[in-house]
Amino acid sequence: METQTIYMKPVAPSKSTRITGWVITIVVLLFLLVDAGMKVANAAVSVKGSVDLGWPEQQVQGLGVVLLLCTILYAIPRTAILGAIFLSCYLGGAVAVMSRVNISYWFPVIFGVLVWAGVYLRFPALRAVFPLNK
């Protein structure tokens, strides 16, 4: 008995699609690396912002390490989709915390969309699983 695959055959992205995906990915990576670095280094601005959101001061560095690990996974092409999943979880937590203290949470939502837009444009297999065709 022959089984059928439910996935479409991946089609290689055009050069402009790939470049757009990389530009989005690099912008996201730069922001996340700066944010993680400031948390790991216990920068006063980062610690104050996290404490204002309700995080204990001694946990900020740990959050930075988690963000740094997720960002590194996202930066490596072979593990980029796993990194995008982990970053989605991290950003979902940011939405929950910001919602709890009643401040605008659009930034982590938009950033989560950008995380996935970068990998979606770069990886044909991902576009084959989630096609945006008519």
N, C-alpha and C positions, 0 to 999 in steps of 0.2 A: 504494500500500500504506500502510495506516495503522499507526503505531507506538503501542504502549501504554506508558504511564508506569508505573514500578514504585512510585512514591511515592503515598501517600495524600494526599487533599486536606487542607491544613493547616486546623485548626480553631482559631479564636481562643481563647486561654486565658481562664478566668474571672478576675474582678477579684482574688479572693483568691490565685489561682495566680500571677498577675503580681506582686502585692505581695510574696508570699513569695519569688519569684525575685529581686526587687529587694533585699529585705532580706538575703538570703544573699549576693548580689553585693556589696552595700555593706560588709558585714562582712568579706568576703574582700578587697575593695579597700583598706579601712582598714588591715588587717593587713599586706598586701603593700606598701602605700605607706610605712608606718612602717619595715618591714624594709629596703626598698630605700633609703629616705632615710638610715637609719643606716649602711648600707654605703657609699653615695656620700659621706656626710660623714665617713667613717672613724671612727665612734664607737668608743670603746675596747671596749665590751661586744661589739659586732658583730665587730670585728676579732679579739678574743680567741676568741670562739666559732668563727669561721671557721678561725683558726689551729689551734685544738684539733681541728678536723675534718680537718686536713691541708692546708689551702689556704695558699699563700704569702701573706704579709701584703700584698705589692704587687698581688695579684690581687683582693683583696676589693672594692675600689672598682669594678673592671670588672664583677664579678658584680652589684654593685648597679645599675650602668647597664643591664645586660642585663635584670635583674628589673624595673627601672623602665619600660623600653620595652615589655616584655611586659604589664605591668600597665596601662600607658596604652592599649595596644591592647584589652585586656579591658574597660576602662572606657568606651570609645566603642561605642555600640550597633551601629554599622555594621560594626565590626571585632571585636566581642566573641568570636565563635566562633574566629577566627584567634588572638586573644589567649589563649583557653582552650587551644588546641592548643599554643601556645608555653609557656604556664604549665605544662601537663602535662609538656612536655619538661624544663623547669627543675626541677619537683618530682620527676620521675623521676631526674634527676641527684642531687638531694638524697637520695633513697632509696638510690641506689647508694653515695654517699659515706658515709652513715650506716651502711649495712650493712657497708661495708669496715672501718670502725673499730669495728664490733660494738656499736652503740648502737641503741636502739629507733627504728624509722623509721615508726611509725604516724602521727605528726603530718603529714608531707608526703603520706601516702596519703589520710588523711581530708580534708586540705585540697584535694587534687586532686579528690576526690569532690564537695566543696562548690563548687569552681570550675565543674564541669560541671552540678551541680544548679541553680546560679543561671541559667546560660544555657538549660538544658533547660526550666525553668519559664517563662522569658520569651519564648522563640522557638517559635512553632507549627511552623515549617518543620523545626526540629530534632526536634520530637516526631513529625512526620510521617515522617521518615526512620527514627527509632528508636522505634516505638510500644511502649508498655508495656501494651497491651491484652491481654485474655484471648484 
